Amino acid sequence: MQNHAMNTPRSQRKPHAPATKRRGSADAAPDASELRPGQSIALLHELHILTREGRLNQDARRKLKQVYHLFHFIEPVLQDCAEHGYDPVHGPTLADHGAGKSYLGFILYDLYFKELGRGWIYGIETRPELVEKSRALAQRLGFERMRFLNLSVAASAQAAELPERIDIVTALHACDTATDDAIDFGLQKKARAMVLVPCCQAELAACLRHDKALHLARTPLAELWRHPLHTREFGSQLTNVLRCLRLEASGYQVTVTELVGWEHSLKNELIIARYTGQKKRSAAERLHAILAEFGLEPTLGARFRIPLDGLRSNGAGAGEGA
């Protein structure tokens, strides 16, 4: 069969119609219900959450849902600290560790701090190019009470740029021991609340892997981490259990929940700790017992061990709220 299109001179051919997006495309204009009331569209464009056409792709939609869900948990803490924090006149202070591009910090400022008219957000990040970009963006948007520091989590506790006391500490997907550094920072700064979403946790899994044969010979519980996949998952679970016990022994009431549905993120555990001053001896005792049971004292004892002196006995179980 003869191809007429091929025999037609190029100058006489009709141009192809431009491709159009099909209904249900991955890029779609956000529904009003997807954005929080008062949310700055300009900010969402600057953060590349919205495209130039004002659309959300699937990755941006997932990221925005995570940050909004986290705001849902942080907002009541912010309101409490605005009234009863360390400095109610100047407003609550929040330190965001492992800030990255500071999605969380910018959206918290836009949705809460901007209208409040007081309070400060400190973004702490080790990558200098991200710190510079965040500083420039805050200046363009007029977010005057945001500061960005090119520091590690561990070094930030001694930074002169930060106040002596911090109301709220956040760490969203801080890798491996960076979450523990954020907890150290919160304890040093006597934070009134900590909101943590741990990420990869390789340190404890490496300890379990190192002594696996010894544990298999000693206890059937070692079957919990005999296979490599289970070693990684069990190590992650046990790390977060130790973190929660440490916080409870340090005077915090701890809640553990999901950040968002598992279809959005596998790193989905949200730890919310609010200071009550009730330091639980039972939590410290269980923490020490777990370290001993799993042979973790030599490597992790220095970080997690809590002196029992001065901790009052309590009848409640370590996992119960203060």
SULSULWO-V147916 format. One line per field, one symbol per residue. ss: DSSP state (2 for helix, 1 for strand, 0 for the rest). psi: psi as a letter, one per 30 degrees, with the letter a starting at -180 (. if undefined). burial: I if it has 16 or more other ideal C-beta (glycine too) atoms within 10 Angstrom, else O. A space follows every 50 residues. Layout:
ss=???
psi=???
burial=???
//
This chain:
ss=00022220022200000000000000011002220000002222220000 00001102222222222222222222222222220000000011111000 00222222222222220001111110022222222222222000011111 00222200000000000111111100022222222222000011111100 00222222220222222202222220022222222222222222222220 01111111000000000011111110000122222222222220002222 2222000000010000000000
psi=kkjeeefkkeffkkkkkkkkklkgleklkkkeffkkkfkjeeeeeefgek lfgglkleeeeeeeeeeeeeeeeeeeeeeefeegafifefllkkkjkhfb gheeeeeeeefeeeeegllkkjkjkfjeeeeeeeeeeeeefgifhkkkki lleefffgkffklekkekkkjjhkkbfeeeeeeeeeeeghkfkkjkjlbk jfeeeeeeeegeeeeefekfffffgekeeeeeeeeeeeeeeeeeeeeefg gkkkkkakealffekfigkkjkkkkffjjjeeeeeeeeeeeeeghfeeef eeefkkkfkfkkkkfllffll.
burial=OOOOOOOOOOOOOOOOOOOOOOOOOOOOOIOOOOIOOOIIOOIIOIIOII OOOOIIIOOIIOIIIIIIIIIOOIOOIIOIIIOOIIOOOOIIIIIIIIII IIIIIIIIIIIIIIOOOOIIIIIIIIOOOIIOIIIOIIOOIOIOIIIIII IOIOOIIOOOOIOOOIIIIIIIIIOOIIIIIIIIIIIOIOIIIIIIIIIO IOIIIOIIOOIOOOIOOOOOOIOIIOOOOOIIOIIIOIIIIIIIIIIIII IIIIOOOOIIOOOOIOOIIIIIIIIOOOIIIIIIIIIIOIIOOIIIOOOI OOIIOIOOOOIOOIOOOIOOOI
//
